[in-house]
Amino acid sequence: MKRQLARLLSLVMVLGLLASLLAACGSAPDLKENYPLESVNKDGHSTSYVYRASDQSVEEVADELASQKKPDQISSANSEHMFLVYGKQWYHLQQDPKKPEDTLVEVDSEEYVRSNYNSSFLETYLAARLIGDLFGSGGGYGSYRGYGSKDVYKPKQGTYHKPTDQDKKIAPPITVERKGQLTRRGNSKGVTDPGSVTGGSSKSDSGTSKGSISRKKGGSDFFNAPKPKISKPKTRFGTGKIGRRGR
């Protein structure tokens, strides 16, 4: 009985591992809340979303994305333009000409690349075979060279605009997971709190006791709830008299 249970558990673990590997295969990086969405261009299935990576070079952003999930293809290191291809999503990393210390991360659908980019421009960075498979016998005749140069090399389809709330909901996720840190939402400066595991209880500014997370030796984390102060009830002791009624 124990052997059968052990085999069953091993089989479940193997199947879970295979499922996670298949889910990761060919998908784009699922990176959260680090890069704000700056601009959107949509025309049917032809979509382009632009994010800003502040104070990061093109090579740094490319390394960060590739370390999260290996792309199907990645161009050679370049300080101005790099491409990462994840299935049907093309990541065009480009140095912002107006703010060179920042990198613009443009996430384009295949249809957008096919309709707007010039194949000769793409062949400078990516394998000719990939470009040939994408364009086939048509497409690749646009003059577009990325959002950073959209005012000079205008896209054929659609126009860029500031993202609406609806755009933000359907935009591809493009953020970086930071280990050991908690990222506060709505913090424009990206201030993070270092994650920590401590023992004992902590107090807020108001002096109210809070619970804490402690680590057992060789075990998992557990939560210590705040212990309320309980005072002993006050009681009074007295002596009573028993009188006998007269008959």
Rosetta blueprint (number, residue, H / E / L):
1 M L
2 K H
3 R H
4 Q H
5 L H
6 A H
7 R H
8 L H
9 L H
10 S H
11 L H
12 V H
13 M H
14 V H
15 L H
16 G H
17 L H
18 L H
19 A H
20 S H
21 L H
22 L H
23 A H
24 A H
25 C L
26 G L
27 S L
28 A L
29 P L
30 D L
31 L L
32 K L
33 E L
34 N L
35 Y L
36 P L
37 L E
38 E E
39 S E
40 V E
41 N E
42 K E
43 D E
44 G L
45 H L
46 S E
47 T E
48 S E
49 Y E
50 V E
51 Y E
52 R E
53 A E
54 S L
55 D L
56 Q L
57 S L
58 V H
59 E H
60 E H
61 V H
62 A H
63 D H
64 E H
65 L H
66 A H
67 S H
68 Q H
69 K L
70 K L
71 P L
72 D L
73 Q E
74 I E
75 S L
76 S L
77 A L
78 N L
79 S L
80 E L
81 H E
82 M E
83 F E
84 L E
85 V E
86 Y E
87 G L
88 K L
89 Q E
90 W E
91 Y E
92 H E
93 L E
94 Q E
95 Q E
96 D L
97 P L
98 K L
99 K L
100 P L
101 E L
102 D L
103 T E
104 L E
105 V E
106 E E
107 V E
108 D E
109 S E
110 E H
111 E H
112 Y H
113 V H
114 R H
115 S H
116 N H
117 Y E
118 N E
119 S H
120 S H
121 F H
122 L H
123 E H
124 T L
125 Y L
126 L L
127 A L
128 A H
129 R H
130 L H
131 I H
132 G H
133 D H
134 L H
135 F H
136 G L
137 S L
138 G L
139 G L
140 G L
141 Y E
142 G L
143 S L
144 Y E
145 R L
146 G L
147 Y H
148 G H
149 S H
150 K L
151 D L
152 V L
153 Y L
154 K L
155 P L
156 K L
157 Q L
158 G L
159 T L
160 Y L
161 H E
162 K L
163 P L
164 T L
165 D H
166 Q H
167 D H
168 K H
169 K H
170 I H
171 A L
172 P L
173 P L
174 I L
175 T L
176 V L
177 E L
178 R L
179 K L
180 G L
181 Q E
182 L E
183 T E
184 R L
185 R L
186 G L
187 N L
188 S L
189 K L
190 G L
191 V L
192 T E
193 D E
194 P E
195 G L
196 S L
197 V L
198 T L
199 G L
200 G L
201 S L
202 S E
203 K E
204 S L
205 D L
206 S L
207 G L
208 T L
209 S E
210 K E
211 G L
212 S E
213 I E
214 S E
215 R E
216 K L
217 K L
218 G L
219 G L
220 S L
221 D E
222 F E
223 F E
224 N E
225 A L
226 P L
227 K L
228 P L
229 K L
230 I L
231 S L
232 K L
233 P L
234 K L
235 T L
236 R L
237 F L
238 G L
239 T L
240 G L
241 K L
242 I L
243 G L
244 R L
245 R L
246 G L
247 R L
